[in-house]
Amino acid sequence: MQDAAAHKLASYVDALRPLISITTFDFQAVDTLIAQVGRGFDIYEYNHADGRIDFRTKAPLQRSDLGTFLALFDTNEPKKIFVVLKDVHESLSNPAIIARLKSIALKSMYSDYYYVTIFLVNSIQVIPPELEKMITIFDIPLPTQAQIQRIIVDYAQGFGLPMAEEVINDLTVSFKGLSEFEIRQILNLAYQESGTIDQNDNALILKEKEQIIKKSGMLEIVVYDSSLSDVGGLAKLKEYLQCKARIFNNLGEAKKFGIDLPKGLLIVGMPGCGKSLTAKATAHLFQVPLLRLDIGKLMGKYVGESEGNLRKAIKTAEAVAPCVLWIDELEKAFAGVGGSGGGSDVTTRLFGNFLTWLQEKESSVYVVATSNDISKLPPEFLRKGRFDELFLVNLPDGEERRTIFEIHLRKRGKLTKSIDTIRLIQETEGFSGADIESVVKEAIETAFFSDQLGVTTEHVLQTIRLTKSISVTLKEKIDELRRVFERFDFKPANEISVRTI
Ligand code: ATP
């Protein structure tokens, strides 16, 4: 089952990598792998709860602290052993433990006939900086389609359940992105609930995937009800997304034709002008779930934890793929990286890992990143090839403002022929989409208090006169953003011919 994984792990052992970090909660899968790779080695195991235990039977052997346990192997006699440490992440901030691990690792690298490979198996990734250069991170790969099929067939045979090939194929696709452990758990649950495994279990799989997302804590499923028709203006961007949707919804055919898998896009621009709205509308257009990544939540307190969290978040998004992964306020996450401000080491590493993933991504996770202040973004983001396209969202021009007024009035059942939208757009130069939405809301309230049946042009104009647009309240910021945007060669999201800025 884990041939490719075992092969990769064995190659690390053969290359005398002394410390191998595996972050997972599926300790059973790790044991199977280590046993597979460790033929011919004596395997010693220690876990935080029981001390030293028998690797094969899991019977407790001796309660001792980690330092005493490790000292057993820090001698000059020849050895060829595996040492498996589980749930010891808290001890990895202890200088005595770090020194002991380092001493064993150095012997492994430089002493003849001394082969000790230590596996750090934790559910939280912790990499002490003193050991960073000696630690190899190993990710258990997710099962391939053929492997998933095997898991389902084995499971069904184990319980003597008849399963049509069609059902197996269907479930295989739904299970994509989950670990073997998670797949088995869901199969168990399905079998316990209905005594069978059939097509109806697809819904259960989706629900379980949602659970996994919630538990990951770094991704949030965004419930959206906005479609492209709720976005006023931004014609170029909408046209682009419609093209991408045709590819995204026919990935098999598009790939055969030689089209690359869409990676995603970066939308930068003025605040309150529809960037987030477009992210939601993209998920609607692609008919897939929308996941929001909170980069702030990735930051962990242990060294290496943040990178581990990012990988976990990416793995989770890939489990739910096809999906749209929305990264809001990108500049806040990666501020200072590569620039003169100097981002922290952790942020710089996170950024590097994120870019590598983005570049090499083979999954149908479509990334929509949004940002106001690109001057704070590392320039690497703006280079071609990272995202498929970079779009600039400007303040809406007259025609766009008219559509936005219409959208928000219609949404609230207040769009009538008597409303003179031409007058409204004449009075709203410099207003953002969010400004217009708030004008509409307030005008409706005013109309309600004035006991009139509907909203009139005068109600809206009255509210406009009392409203300070973003171009006034945030004048300096908007001027500064304009200057920054001018320096870059972005594709305008708005129609260019009638631009107002
Ligand atoms: P920020 O950069 O401040 O996060 P944003 O560009 O992401 O802003 P949105 O959150 O998309 O702005 O817009 C806020 C609200 O304003 C939206 O929920 C929507 O109701 C309204 N709005 C903004 N732009 C548009 C638009 N182009 N068409 C229709 N409504 C819009």
Residues whose N, C-alpha, C, O or C-beta is under 5 A from the ligand:
A	BS01	ATP	D230 V231 G232 M270 P271 G272 C273 G274 K275 S276 L277 N372 I404 G433 A434 E437
